[in-house]
Amino acid sequence: MNTEMSLINDNIRLAATEFHIYSCKGIAELIGMPLQTFYDRMSNPSKWRIDELLRVCKRCNVTLGWLVEKHSIVA
């Protein structure tokens, strides 16, 4: 798995915890994505589309750079 894309998945989970959301269903709802699509993206991160990542950024109030920078991982 591409390390950078794996970091995106890790950071999506981390961003969601700031909203006290810990379940895949809750994260999918937060970013406005069908649960099955969310599972698909998390199991194969290379399938994330840029528009989906930008929606994650908007809903989670983070920057795209924050999603991919290694130093932003705290968990």
PDB file of N, CA, C and O in Angstrom, chain B, residues numbered from 101:
ATOM      1  N   MET B 101       0.847  -1.187   0.000  1.00  0.00           N
ATOM      2  CA  MET B 101       0.000   0.000   0.000  1.00  0.00           C
ATOM      3  C   MET B 101       0.885   1.241   0.000  1.00  0.00           C
ATOM      4  O   MET B 101       1.901   1.279   0.695  1.00  0.00           O
ATOM      5  N   ASN B 102       0.518   2.228  -0.753  1.00  0.00           N
ATOM      6  CA  ASN B 102       1.236   3.481  -0.830  1.00  0.00           C
ATOM      7  C   ASN B 102       1.233   4.148   0.548  1.00  0.00           C
ATOM      8  O   ASN B 102       0.177   4.387   1.134  1.00  0.00           O
ATOM      9  N   THR B 103       2.425   4.442   1.050  1.00  0.00           N
ATOM     10  CA  THR B 103       2.543   5.000   2.393  1.00  0.00           C
ATOM     11  C   THR B 103       1.806   6.322   2.532  1.00  0.00           C
ATOM     12  O   THR B 103       1.147   6.562   3.543  1.00  0.00           O
ATOM     13  N   GLU B 104       1.913   7.185   1.520  1.00  0.00           N
ATOM     14  CA  GLU B 104       1.242   8.485   1.591  1.00  0.00           C
ATOM     15  C   GLU B 104      -0.275   8.312   1.686  1.00  0.00           C
ATOM     16  O   GLU B 104      -0.931   9.011   2.458  1.00  0.00           O
ATOM     17  N   MET B 105      -0.828   7.391   0.912  1.00  0.00           N
ATOM     18  CA  MET B 105      -2.272   7.172   0.960  1.00  0.00           C
ATOM     19  C   MET B 105      -2.676   6.541   2.290  1.00  0.00           C
ATOM     20  O   MET B 105      -3.755   6.825   2.812  1.00  0.00           O
ATOM     21  N   SER B 106      -1.824   5.699   2.830  1.00  0.00           N
ATOM     22  CA  SER B 106      -2.105   5.123   4.139  1.00  0.00           C
ATOM     23  C   SER B 106      -2.141   6.226   5.200  1.00  0.00           C
ATOM     24  O   SER B 106      -2.965   6.187   6.113  1.00  0.00           O
ATOM     25  N   LEU B 107      -1.252   7.199   5.077  1.00  0.00           N
ATOM     26  CA  LEU B 107      -1.250   8.335   6.004  1.00  0.00           C
ATOM     27  C   LEU B 107      -2.537   9.128   5.912  1.00  0.00           C
ATOM     28  O   LEU B 107      -3.041   9.621   6.922  1.00  0.00           O
ATOM     29  N   ILE B 108      -3.073   9.254   4.706  1.00  0.00           N
ATOM     30  CA  ILE B 108      -4.347   9.956   4.540  1.00  0.00           C
ATOM     31  C   ILE B 108      -5.427   9.256   5.346  1.00  0.00           C
ATOM     32  O   ILE B 108      -6.180   9.910   6.067  1.00  0.00           O
ATOM     33  N   ASN B 109      -5.517   7.929   5.234  1.00  0.00           N
ATOM     34  CA  ASN B 109      -6.512   7.192   6.006  1.00  0.00           C
ATOM     35  C   ASN B 109      -6.309   7.398   7.499  1.00  0.00           C
ATOM     36  O   ASN B 109      -7.277   7.615   8.228  1.00  0.00           O
ATOM     37  N   ASP B 110      -5.069   7.335   7.963  1.00  0.00           N
ATOM     38  CA  ASP B 110      -4.785   7.543   9.381  1.00  0.00           C
ATOM     39  C   ASP B 110      -5.242   8.931   9.823  1.00  0.00           C
ATOM     40  O   ASP B 110      -5.805   9.094  10.906  1.00  0.00           O
ATOM     41  N   ASN B 111      -4.995   9.924   8.977  1.00  0.00           N
ATOM     42  CA  ASN B 111      -5.339  11.296   9.348  1.00  0.00           C
ATOM     43  C   ASN B 111      -6.827  11.571   9.254  1.00  0.00           C
ATOM     44  O   ASN B 111      -7.339  12.417   9.986  1.00  0.00           O
ATOM     45  N   ILE B 112      -7.531  10.884   8.378  1.00  0.00           N
ATOM     46  CA  ILE B 112      -8.988  11.015   8.337  1.00  0.00           C
ATOM     47  C   ILE B 112      -9.565  10.508   9.657  1.00  0.00           C
ATOM     48  O   ILE B 112     -10.446  11.137  10.243  1.00  0.00           O
ATOM     49  N   ARG B 113      -9.068   9.383  10.111  1.00  0.00           N
ATOM     50  CA  ARG B 113      -9.527   8.858  11.414  1.00  0.00           C
ATOM     51  C   ARG B 113      -9.195   9.844  12.530  1.00  0.00           C
ATOM     52  O   ARG B 113     -10.020  10.105  13.406  1.00  0.00           O
ATOM     53  N   LEU B 114      -7.984  10.387  12.491  1.00  0.00           N
ATOM     54  CA  LEU B 114      -7.552  11.327  13.525  1.00  0.00           C
ATOM     55  C   LEU B 114      -8.405  12.591  13.514  1.00  0.00           C
ATOM     56  O   LEU B 114      -8.813  13.079  14.568  1.00  0.00           O
ATOM     57  N   ALA B 115      -8.673  13.119  12.324  1.00  0.00           N
ATOM     58  CA  ALA B 115      -9.505  14.318  12.233  1.00  0.00           C
ATOM     59  C   ALA B 115     -10.893  14.051  12.796  1.00  0.00           C
ATOM     60  O   ALA B 115     -11.464  14.903  13.477  1.00  0.00           O
ATOM     61  N   ALA B 116     -11.429  12.892  12.519  1.00  0.00           N
ATOM     62  CA  ALA B 116     -12.768  12.553  13.006  1.00  0.00           C
ATOM     63  C   ALA B 116     -12.806  12.460  14.522  1.00  0.00           C
ATOM     64  O   ALA B 116     -13.822  12.796  15.130  1.00  0.00           O
ATOM     65  N   THR B 117     -11.711  12.007  15.152  1.00  0.00           N
ATOM     66  CA  THR B 117     -11.718  11.899  16.610  1.00  0.00           C
ATOM     67  C   THR B 117     -11.834  13.272  17.259  1.00  0.00           C
ATOM     68  O   THR B 117     -12.283  13.385  18.400  1.00  0.00           O
ATOM     69  N   GLU B 118     -11.431  14.311  16.540  1.00  0.00           N
ATOM     70  CA  GLU B 118     -11.582  15.655  17.094  1.00  0.00           C
ATOM     71  C   GLU B 118     -13.054  16.049  17.194  1.00  0.00           C
ATOM     72  O   GLU B 118     -13.406  16.958  17.945  1.00  0.00           O
ATOM     73  N   PHE B 119     -13.900  15.373  16.446  1.00  0.00           N
ATOM     74  CA  PHE B 119     -15.349  15.561  16.539  1.00  0.00           C
ATOM     75  C   PHE B 119     -15.970  14.490  17.432  1.00  0.00           C
ATOM     76  O   PHE B 119     -17.193  14.369  17.505  1.00  0.00           O
ATOM     77  N   HIS B 120     -15.120  13.713  18.112  1.00  0.00           N
ATOM     78  CA  HIS B 120     -15.550  12.607  18.968  1.00  0.00           C
ATOM     79  C   HIS B 120     -16.317  11.561  18.165  1.00  0.00           C
ATOM     80  O   HIS B 120     -17.298  10.987  18.639  1.00  0.00           O
ATOM     81  N   ILE B 121     -15.854  11.327  16.948  1.00  0.00           N
ATOM     82  CA  ILE B 121     -16.442  10.306  16.081  1.00  0.00           C
ATOM     83  C   ILE B 121     -15.397   9.217  15.895  1.00  0.00           C
ATOM     84  O   ILE B 121     -14.293   9.481  15.418  1.00  0.00           O
ATOM     85  N   TYR B 122     -15.745   8.002  16.268  1.00  0.00           N
ATOM     86  CA  TYR B 122     -14.767   6.922  16.250  1.00  0.00           C
ATOM     87  C   TYR B 122     -15.168   5.766  15.341  1.00  0.00           C
ATOM     88  O   TYR B 122     -14.349   4.887  15.074  1.00  0.00           O
ATOM     89  N   SER B 123     -16.396   5.746  14.863  1.00  0.00           N
ATOM     90  CA  SER B 123     -16.833   4.630  14.024  1.00  0.00           C
ATOM     91  C   SER B 123     -16.729   4.981  12.554  1.00  0.00           C
ATOM     92  O   SER B 123     -16.801   6.152  12.181  1.00  0.00           O
ATOM     93  N   CYS B 124     -16.562   3.967  11.719  1.00  0.00           N
ATOM     94  CA  CYS B 124     -16.531   4.193  10.273  1.00  0.00           C
ATOM     95  C   CYS B 124     -17.830   4.831   9.804  1.00  0.00           C
ATOM     96  O   CYS B 124     -17.816   5.712   8.945  1.00  0.00           O
ATOM     97  N   LYS B 125     -18.943   4.395  10.359  1.00  0.00           N
ATOM     98  CA  LYS B 125     -20.238   4.953   9.963  1.00  0.00           C
ATOM     99  C   LYS B 125     -20.293   6.443  10.283  1.00  0.00           C
ATOM    100  O   LYS B 125     -20.753   7.242   9.468  1.00  0.00           O
ATOM    101  N   GLY B 126     -19.826   6.811  11.465  1.00  0.00           N
ATOM    102  CA  GLY B 126     -19.828   8.213  11.864  1.00  0.00           C
ATOM    103  C   GLY B 126     -18.936   9.068  10.979  1.00  0.00           C
ATOM    104  O   GLY B 126     -19.299  10.188  10.619  1.00  0.00           O
ATOM    105  N   ILE B 127     -17.754   8.533  10.625  1.00  0.00           N
ATOM    106  CA  ILE B 127     -16.841   9.277   9.753  1.00  0.00           C
ATOM    107  C   ILE B 127     -17.462   9.446   8.373  1.00  0.00           C
ATOM    108  O   ILE B 127     -17.415  10.530   7.791  1.00  0.00           O
ATOM    109  N   ALA B 128     -18.044   8.368   7.852  1.00  0.00           N
ATOM    110  CA  ALA B 128     -18.682   8.434   6.525  1.00  0.00           C
ATOM    111  C   ALA B 128     -19.789   9.483   6.520  1.00  0.00           C
ATOM    112  O   ALA B 128     -19.914  10.249   5.565  1.00  0.00           O
ATOM    113  N   GLU B 129     -20.593   9.522   7.582  1.00  0.00           N
ATOM    114  CA  GLU B 129     -21.659  10.516   7.675  1.00  0.00           C
ATOM    115  C   GLU B 129     -21.089  11.924   7.762  1.00  0.00           C
ATOM    116  O   GLU B 129     -21.627  12.851   7.156  1.00  0.00           O
ATOM    117  N   LEU B 130     -19.999  12.091   8.516  1.00  0.00           N
ATOM    118  CA  LEU B 130     -19.373  13.395   8.666  1.00  0.00           C
ATOM    119  C   LEU B 130     -18.926  13.947   7.314  1.00  0.00           C
ATOM    120  O   LEU B 130     -19.085  15.138   7.047  1.00  0.00           O
ATOM    121  N   ILE B 131     -18.378  13.100   6.475  1.00  0.00           N
ATOM    122  CA  ILE B 131     -17.870  13.578   5.183  1.00  0.00           C
ATOM    123  C   ILE B 131     -18.877  13.400   4.053  1.00  0.00           C
ATOM    124  O   ILE B 131     -18.574  13.691   2.896  1.00  0.00           O
ATOM    125  N   GLY B 132     -20.079  12.921   4.389  1.00  0.00           N
ATOM    126  CA  GLY B 132     -21.142  12.822   3.398  1.00  0.00           C
ATOM    127  C   GLY B 132     -20.894  11.766   2.341  1.00  0.00           C
ATOM    128  O   GLY B 132     -21.114  12.002   1.153  1.00  0.00           O
ATOM    129  N   MET B 133     -20.438  10.607   2.770  1.00  0.00           N
ATOM    130  CA  MET B 133     -20.112   9.527   1.839  1.00  0.00           C
ATOM    131  C   MET B 133     -20.863   8.266   2.234  1.00  0.00           C
ATOM    132  O   MET B 133     -20.972   7.965   3.423  1.00  0.00           O
ATOM    133  N   PRO B 134     -21.385   7.523   1.264  1.00  0.00           N
ATOM    134  CA  PRO B 134     -22.024   6.248   1.597  1.00  0.00           C
ATOM    135  C   PRO B 134     -21.032   5.331   2.331  1.00  0.00           C
ATOM    136  O   PRO B 134     -19.846   5.295   2.004  1.00  0.00           O
ATOM    137  N   LEU B 135     -21.527   4.614   3.298  1.00  0.00           N
ATOM    138  CA  LEU B 135     -20.661   3.781   4.131  1.00  0.00           C
ATOM    139  C   LEU B 135     -19.863   2.776   3.309  1.00  0.00           C
ATOM    140  O   LEU B 135     -18.671   2.595   3.557  1.00  0.00           O
ATOM    141  N   GLN B 136     -20.485   2.126   2.346  1.00  0.00           N
ATOM    142  CA  GLN B 136     -19.765   1.133   1.544  1.00  0.00           C
ATOM    143  C   GLN B 136     -18.635   1.782   0.739  1.00  0.00           C
ATOM    144  O   GLN B 136     -17.565   1.193   0.584  1.00  0.00           O
ATOM    145  N   THR B 137     -18.870   2.974   0.237  1.00  0.00           N
ATOM    146  CA  THR B 137     -17.821   3.698  -0.497  1.00  0.00           C
ATOM    147  C   THR B 137     -16.672   4.036   0.438  1.00  0.00           C
ATOM    148  O   THR B 137     -15.502   3.928   0.071  1.00  0.00           O
ATOM    149  N   PHE B 138     -17.023   4.449   1.656  1.00  0.00           N
ATOM    150  CA  PHE B 138     -15.992   4.766   2.649  1.00  0.00           C
ATOM    151  C   PHE B 138     -15.145   3.529   2.949  1.00  0.00           C
ATOM    152  O   PHE B 138     -13.917   3.611   2.981  1.00  0.00           O
ATOM    153  N   TYR B 139     -15.796   2.382   3.169  1.00  0.00           N
ATOM    154  CA  TYR B 139     -15.055   1.132   3.405  1.00  0.00           C
ATOM    155  C   TYR B 139     -14.132   0.825   2.238  1.00  0.00           C
ATOM    156  O   TYR B 139     -12.991   0.406   2.434  1.00  0.00           O
ATOM    157  N   ASP B 140     -14.624   1.032   1.031  1.00  0.00           N
ATOM    158  CA  ASP B 140     -13.831   0.761  -0.167  1.00  0.00           C
ATOM    159  C   ASP B 140     -12.584   1.639  -0.197  1.00  0.00           C
ATOM    160  O   ASP B 140     -11.491   1.164  -0.504  1.00  0.00           O
ATOM    161  N   ARG B 141     -12.753   2.924   0.124  1.00  0.00           N
ATOM    162  CA  ARG B 141     -11.614   3.847   0.108  1.00  0.00           C
ATOM    163  C   ARG B 141     -10.615   3.501   1.211  1.00  0.00           C
ATOM    164  O   ARG B 141      -9.404   3.563   0.998  1.00  0.00           O
ATOM    165  N   MET B 142     -11.121   3.140   2.380  1.00  0.00           N
ATOM    166  CA  MET B 142     -10.219   2.840   3.479  1.00  0.00           C
ATOM    167  C   MET B 142      -9.456   1.529   3.240  1.00  0.00           C
ATOM    168  O   MET B 142      -8.320   1.383   3.690  1.00  0.00           O
ATOM    169  N   SER B 143     -10.071   0.594   2.544  1.00  0.00           N
ATOM    170  CA  SER B 143      -9.383  -0.672   2.274  1.00  0.00           C
ATOM    171  C   SER B 143      -8.452  -0.566   1.072  1.00  0.00           C
ATOM    172  O   SER B 143      -7.545  -1.384   0.919  1.00  0.00           O
ATOM    173  N   ASN B 144      -8.667   0.429   0.223  1.00  0.00           N
ATOM    174  CA  ASN B 144      -7.808   0.642  -0.943  1.00  0.00           C
ATOM    175  C   ASN B 144      -7.607   2.147  -1.121  1.00  0.00           C
ATOM    176  O   ASN B 144      -8.261   2.769  -1.958  1.00  0.00           O
ATOM    177  N   PRO B 145      -6.701   2.731  -0.332  1.00  0.00           N
ATOM    178  CA  PRO B 145      -6.552   4.186  -0.300  1.00  0.00           C
ATOM    179  C   PRO B 145      -6.239   4.832  -1.643  1.00  0.00           C
ATOM    180  O   PRO B 145      -6.511   6.018  -1.827  1.00  0.00           O
ATOM    181  N   SER B 146      -5.682   4.091  -2.574  1.00  0.00           N
ATOM    182  CA  SER B 146      -5.366   4.686  -3.869  1.00  0.00           C
ATOM    183  C   SER B 146      -6.629   5.054  -4.648  1.00  0.00           C
ATOM    184  O   SER B 146      -6.551   5.743  -5.666  1.00  0.00           O
ATOM    185  N   LYS B 147      -7.790   4.599  -4.175  1.00  0.00           N
ATOM    186  CA  LYS B 147      -9.055   4.920  -4.843  1.00  0.00           C
ATOM    187  C   LYS B 147      -9.633   6.273  -4.426  1.00  0.00           C
ATOM    188  O   LYS B 147     -10.598   6.738  -5.033  1.00  0.00           O
ATOM    189  N   TRP B 148      -9.056   6.918  -3.395  1.00  0.00           N
ATOM    190  CA  TRP B 148      -9.543   8.230  -3.000  1.00  0.00           C
ATOM    191  C   TRP B 148      -9.412   9.181  -4.177  1.00  0.00           C
ATOM    192  O   TRP B 148      -8.365   9.236  -4.822  1.00  0.00           O
ATOM    193  N   ARG B 149     -10.464   9.925  -4.456  1.00  0.00           N
ATOM    194  CA  ARG B 149     -10.429  10.949  -5.503  1.00  0.00           C
ATOM    195  C   ARG B 149     -10.163  12.299  -4.838  1.00  0.00           C
ATOM    196  O   ARG B 149     -10.490  12.502  -3.669  1.00  0.00           O
ATOM    197  N   ILE B 150      -9.576  13.202  -5.587  1.00  0.00           N
ATOM    198  CA  ILE B 150      -9.226  14.506  -5.016  1.00  0.00           C
ATOM    199  C   ILE B 150     -10.464  15.253  -4.518  1.00  0.00           C
ATOM    200  O   ILE B 150     -10.399  15.936  -3.496  1.00  0.00           O
ATOM    201  N   ASP B 151     -11.589  15.132  -5.224  1.00  0.00           N
ATOM    202  CA  ASP B 151     -12.793  15.841  -4.753  1.00  0.00           C
ATOM    203  C   ASP B 151     -13.270  15.273  -3.417  1.00  0.00           C
ATOM    204  O   ASP B 151     -13.790  16.008  -2.578  1.00  0.00           O
ATOM    205  N   GLU B 152     -13.093  13.967  -3.224  1.00  0.00           N
ATOM    206  CA  GLU B 152     -13.477  13.367  -1.940  1.00  0.00           C
ATOM    207  C   GLU B 152     -12.548  13.844  -0.833  1.00  0.00           C
ATOM    208  O   GLU B 152     -12.998  14.135   0.275  1.00  0.00           O
ATOM    209  N   LEU B 153     -11.255  13.923  -1.128  1.00  0.00           N
ATOM    210  CA  LEU B 153     -10.312  14.383  -0.121  1.00  0.00           C
ATOM    211  C   LEU B 153     -10.558  15.842   0.238  1.00  0.00           C
ATOM    212  O   LEU B 153     -10.434  16.229   1.400  1.00  0.00           O
ATOM    213  N   LEU B 154     -10.905  16.648  -0.757  1.00  0.00           N
ATOM    214  CA  LEU B 154     -11.211  18.051  -0.468  1.00  0.00           C
ATOM    215  C   LEU B 154     -12.470  18.176   0.389  1.00  0.00           C
ATOM    216  O   LEU B 154     -12.560  19.062   1.239  1.00  0.00           O
ATOM    217  N   ARG B 155     -13.444  17.288   0.164  1.00  0.00           N
ATOM    218  CA  ARG B 155     -14.654  17.292   0.984  1.00  0.00           C
ATOM    219  C   ARG B 155     -14.309  16.898   2.423  1.00  0.00           C
ATOM    220  O   ARG B 155     -14.853  17.462   3.372  1.00  0.00           O
ATOM    221  N   VAL B 156     -13.403  15.929   2.578  1.00  0.00           N
ATOM    222  CA  VAL B 156     -12.938  15.556   3.915  1.00  0.00           C
ATOM    223  C   VAL B 156     -12.316  16.769   4.589  1.00  0.00           C
ATOM    224  O   VAL B 156     -12.600  17.055   5.753  1.00  0.00           O
ATOM    225  N   CYS B 157     -11.465  17.483   3.856  1.00  0.00           N
ATOM    226  CA  CYS B 157     -10.806  18.664   4.414  1.00  0.00           C
ATOM    227  C   CYS B 157     -11.827  19.698   4.869  1.00  0.00           C
ATOM    228  O   CYS B 157     -11.716  20.253   5.962  1.00  0.00           O
ATOM    229  N   LYS B 158     -12.817  19.952   4.027  1.00  0.00           N
ATOM    230  CA  LYS B 158     -13.836  20.957   4.347  1.00  0.00           C
ATOM    231  C   LYS B 158     -14.648  20.544   5.568  1.00  0.00           C
ATOM    232  O   LYS B 158     -14.849  21.344   6.482  1.00  0.00           O
ATOM    233  N   ARG B 159     -15.106  19.318   5.586  1.00  0.00           N
ATOM    234  CA  ARG B 159     -15.963  18.864   6.695  1.00  0.00           C
ATOM    235  C   ARG B 159     -15.190  18.729   7.996  1.00  0.00           C
ATOM    236  O   ARG B 159     -15.727  18.983   9.074  1.00  0.00           O
ATOM    237  N   CYS B 160     -13.925  18.329   7.894  1.00  0.00           N
ATOM    238  CA  CYS B 160     -13.130  18.127   9.102  1.00  0.00           C
ATOM    239  C   CYS B 160     -12.316  19.366   9.458  1.00  0.00           C
ATOM    240  O   CYS B 160     -11.588  19.377  10.451  1.00  0.00           O
ATOM    241  N   ASN B 161     -12.445  20.420   8.628  1.00  0.00           N
ATOM    242  CA  ASN B 161     -11.746  21.683   8.872  1.00  0.00           C
ATOM    243  C   ASN B 161     -10.237  21.482   8.982  1.00  0.00           C
ATOM    244  O   ASN B 161      -9.596  21.983   9.906  1.00  0.00           O
ATOM    245  N   VAL B 162      -9.683  20.744   8.030  1.00  0.00           N
ATOM    246  CA  VAL B 162      -8.241  20.543   7.960  1.00  0.00           C
ATOM    247  C   VAL B 162      -7.788  20.857   6.539  1.00  0.00           C
ATOM    248  O   VAL B 162      -8.610  20.949   5.627  1.00  0.00           O
ATOM    249  N   THR B 163      -6.490  21.019   6.354  1.00  0.00           N
ATOM    250  CA  THR B 163      -5.965  21.278   5.021  1.00  0.00           C
ATOM    251  C   THR B 163      -5.536  19.973   4.370  1.00  0.00           C
ATOM    252  O   THR B 163      -5.288  18.981   5.056  1.00  0.00           O
ATOM    253  N   LEU B 164      -5.451  19.977   3.054  1.00  0.00           N
ATOM    254  CA  LEU B 164      -4.991  18.790   2.352  1.00  0.00           C
ATOM    255  C   LEU B 164      -3.558  18.457   2.768  1.00  0.00           C
ATOM    256  O   LEU B 164      -3.199  17.288   2.906  1.00  0.00           O
ATOM    257  N   GLY B 165      -2.752  19.489   2.965  1.00  0.00           N
ATOM    258  CA  GLY B 165      -1.388  19.268   3.429  1.00  0.00           C
ATOM    259  C   GLY B 165      -1.361  18.559   4.774  1.00  0.00           C
ATOM    260  O   GLY B 165      -0.515  17.698   5.014  1.00  0.00           O
ATOM    261  N   TRP B 166      -2.298  18.927   5.658  1.00  0.00           N
ATOM    262  CA  TRP B 166      -2.370  18.288   6.967  1.00  0.00           C
ATOM    263  C   TRP B 166      -2.668  16.808   6.822  1.00  0.00           C
ATOM    264  O   TRP B 166      -2.171  15.992   7.598  1.00  0.00           O
ATOM    265  N   LEU B 167      -3.481  16.456   5.828  1.00  0.00           N
ATOM    266  CA  LEU B 167      -3.828  15.057   5.639  1.00  0.00           C
ATOM    267  C   LEU B 167      -2.640  14.216   5.191  1.00  0.00           C
ATOM    268  O   LEU B 167      -2.615  13.014   5.456  1.00  0.00           O
ATOM    269  N   VAL B 168      -1.663  14.805   4.522  1.00  0.00           N
ATOM    270  CA  VAL B 168      -0.580  14.003   3.968  1.00  0.00           C
ATOM    271  C   VAL B 168       0.769  14.206   4.656  1.00  0.00           C
ATOM    272  O   VAL B 168       1.713  13.471   4.367  1.00  0.00           O
ATOM    273  N   GLU B 169       0.882  15.163   5.540  1.00  0.00           N
ATOM    274  CA  GLU B 169       2.159  15.396   6.212  1.00  0.00           C
ATOM    275  C   GLU B 169       2.364  14.413   7.357  1.00  0.00           C
ATOM    276  O   GLU B 169       1.517  14.299   8.242  1.00  0.00           O
ATOM    277  N   LYS B 170       3.462  13.720   7.340  1.00  0.00           N
ATOM    278  CA  LYS B 170       3.761  12.719   8.372  1.00  0.00           C
ATOM    279  C   LYS B 170       3.803  13.327   9.763  1.00  0.00           C
ATOM    280  O   LYS B 170       3.358  12.697  10.723  1.00  0.00           O
ATOM    281  N   HIS B 171       4.324  14.524   9.889  1.00  0.00           N
ATOM    282  CA  HIS B 171       4.499  15.098  11.220  1.00  0.00           C
ATOM    283  C   HIS B 171       3.177  15.446  11.881  1.00  0.00           C
ATOM    284  O   HIS B 171       3.151  15.751  13.074  1.00  0.00           O
ATOM    285  N   SER B 172       2.070  15.407  11.132  1.00  0.00           N
ATOM    286  CA  SER B 172       0.783  15.764  11.732  1.00  0.00           C
ATOM    287  C   SER B 172       0.145  14.605  12.484  1.00  0.00           C
ATOM    288  O   SER B 172      -0.848  14.791  13.188  1.00  0.00           O
ATOM    289  N   ILE B 173       0.710  13.408  12.338  1.00  0.00           N
ATOM    290  CA  ILE B 173       0.121  12.246  13.010  1.00  0.00           C
ATOM    291  C   ILE B 173       0.516  12.278  14.479  1.00  0.00           C
ATOM    292  O   ILE B 173       1.701  12.310  14.813  1.00  0.00           O
ATOM    293  N   VAL B 174      -0.475  12.269  15.345  1.00  0.00           N
ATOM    294  CA  VAL B 174      -0.197  12.274  16.779  1.00  0.00           C
ATOM    295  C   VAL B 174      -0.706  11.011  17.457  1.00  0.00           C
ATOM    296  O   VAL B 174      -0.476  10.816  18.650  1.00  0.00           O
ATOM    297  N   ALA B 175      -1.384  10.165  16.726  1.00  0.00           N
ATOM    298  CA  ALA B 175      -1.918   8.933  17.317  1.00  0.00           C
ATOM    299  C   ALA B 175      -1.245   7.724  16.697  1.00  0.00           C
ATOM    300  O   ALA B 175      -1.557   6.590  17.060  1.00  0.00           O
TER     301      ALA B 175
END
